[in-house]
Amino acid sequence: LELKGETRMKQITAEWKKKEIEREEEARRQVSEYNKLKGKMKIALKDLELRENQLLEQERKLVLSQEDMARERTRLTSDIRETSRRVEEEFEHKLSLQKQKLAALDKQNRDLRAQVRDRTGILVVWQSHISYL
């Protein structure tokens, strides 16, 4: 009985050692897998941080570009308004000059018509004097 108990103890001890070795191997395998995953996670985290920094830089550049475009649009709008104002003033000035020229030509036309009437009247008088003679 003692021999049987001793044999059974050896068998139990051997099974326990075998299971302990299997548990240790499984633990080492899981630690190794954990370390691999941890390494991959660190790389992924660094990649994400790099991508985030790149996106932040692109966003900063976009905001600056939008601000530049807004300033340029404001400047161009101001330039267009100023140019339009100058063209309108120039047009008004030229129109005023044309109106003055037209008024002067109208006056000259009236004066010439009056001279023609006066001279026609004088001519009629002279012709009647000549015919009378």
C-alpha positions as CSV (number, residue, x, y, z in Angstrom):
1,L,0.0,0.0,0.0
2,E,2.8,2.3,0.8
3,L,4.4,1.4,-2.5
4,K,1.2,2.1,-4.3
5,G,0.8,5.4,-2.5
6,E,4.4,6.3,-3.3
7,T,3.9,5.4,-7.0
8,R,0.7,7.5,-7.0
9,M,2.5,10.5,-5.4
10,K,5.3,10.2,-8.0
11,Q,2.7,10.1,-10.8
12,I,0.9,13.1,-9.3
13,T,4.1,15.0,-8.9
14,A,5.1,14.2,-12.5
15,E,1.7,15.4,-13.8
16,W,2.0,18.5,-11.7
17,K,5.5,19.3,-13.0
18,K,4.3,18.6,-16.5
19,K,1.3,21.0,-16.1
20,E,3.6,23.6,-14.3
21,I,6.0,23.4,-17.3
22,E,3.0,23.8,-19.7
23,R,1.7,26.8,-17.7
24,E,5.1,28.4,-17.6
25,E,5.5,27.9,-21.4
26,E,2.0,29.3,-21.9
27,A,2.8,32.2,-19.7
28,R,6.1,32.9,-21.6
29,R,4.2,32.6,-24.9
30,Q,1.6,35.1,-23.6
31,V,4.2,37.5,-22.3
32,S,6.0,37.3,-25.6
33,E,2.7,37.9,-27.5
34,Y,2.0,40.8,-25.0
35,N,5.4,42.3,-25.7
36,K,4.9,42.0,-29.5
37,L,1.5,43.6,-29.2
38,K,2.9,46.3,-26.9
39,G,5.6,47.1,-29.5
40,K,3.1,47.3,-32.3
41,M,0.9,49.5,-30.1
42,K,3.9,51.8,-29.4
43,I,4.6,52.0,-33.2
44,A,0.9,52.7,-34.0
45,L,0.8,55.3,-31.3
46,K,3.9,57.1,-32.6
47,D,2.4,56.9,-36.1
48,L,-0.9,58.4,-34.9
49,E,1.0,61.2,-33.0
50,L,3.0,61.9,-36.2
51,R,-0.2,61.9,-38.3
52,E,-1.9,64.2,-35.7
53,N,1.0,66.6,-35.8
54,Q,0.9,66.6,-39.6
55,L,-2.8,67.2,-39.6
56,L,-2.4,70.0,-37.1
57,E,0.3,71.6,-39.3
58,Q,-1.8,71.2,-42.4
59,E,-4.7,72.8,-40.5
60,R,-2.5,75.7,-39.4
61,K,-1.4,76.2,-42.9
62,L,-5.0,76.0,-44.2
63,V,-6.1,78.7,-41.6
64,L,-3.2,80.9,-42.6
65,S,-4.0,80.4,-46.3
66,Q,-7.7,81.2,-45.6
67,E,-6.7,84.3,-43.8
68,D,-4.4,85.4,-46.6
69,M,-7.2,84.7,-49.1
70,A,-9.6,86.8,-47.0
71,R,-7.1,89.7,-46.9
72,E,-6.5,89.4,-50.6
73,R,-10.2,89.3,-51.3
74,T,-10.7,92.4,-49.1
75,R,-7.8,94.2,-50.9
76,L,-9.1,93.3,-54.3
77,T,-12.6,94.4,-53.4
78,S,-11.2,97.7,-52.1
79,D,-9.1,98.1,-55.3
80,I,-12.2,97.4,-57.5
81,R,-14.2,99.9,-55.6
82,E,-11.5,102.5,-55.8
83,T,-11.0,101.8,-59.5
84,S,-14.7,102.0,-60.1
85,R,-14.9,105.3,-58.2
86,R,-12.0,106.8,-60.3
87,V,-13.6,105.6,-63.6
88,E,-16.9,107.1,-62.5
89,E,-15.2,110.4,-61.6
90,E,-13.3,110.4,-64.9
91,F,-16.5,109.6,-66.8
92,E,-18.4,112.4,-65.0
93,H,-15.5,114.8,-65.8
94,K,-15.5,113.8,-69.5
95,L,-19.3,114.1,-69.6
96,S,-19.1,117.5,-68.1
97,L,-16.5,118.6,-70.7
98,Q,-18.7,117.1,-73.5
99,K,-21.7,119.0,-72.1
100,Q,-19.6,122.2,-72.0
101,K,-18.5,121.6,-75.6
102,L,-22.0,120.9,-76.7
103,A,-23.3,124.1,-75.0
104,A,-20.5,126.1,-76.6
105,L,-21.3,124.6,-80.0
106,D,-25.0,125.3,-79.5
107,K,-24.2,128.9,-78.7
108,Q,-21.9,129.1,-81.7
109,N,-24.7,127.6,-83.8
110,R,-27.2,130.1,-82.5
111,D,-24.7,133.0,-83.0
112,L,-24.0,131.9,-86.6
113,R,-27.7,131.5,-87.4
114,A,-28.3,135.0,-86.0
115,Q,-25.4,136.3,-88.2
116,V,-26.9,134.5,-91.2
117,R,-30.3,136.1,-90.5
118,D,-28.8,139.5,-90.0
119,R,-26.7,139.3,-93.1
120,T,-29.6,137.8,-95.1
121,G,-31.7,140.8,-93.9
122,I,-28.8,143.2,-94.9
123,L,-28.5,141.4,-98.2
124,V,-32.3,141.8,-98.8
125,V,-32.0,145.5,-98.0
126,W,-29.1,145.9,-100.4
127,Q,-30.8,144.0,-103.1
128,S,-33.9,146.2,-102.7
129,H,-31.6,149.3,-102.8
130,I,-29.9,148.0,-105.9
131,S,-33.1,147.1,-107.6
132,Y,-34.4,150.6,-106.7
133,L,-31.5,152.2,-108.3
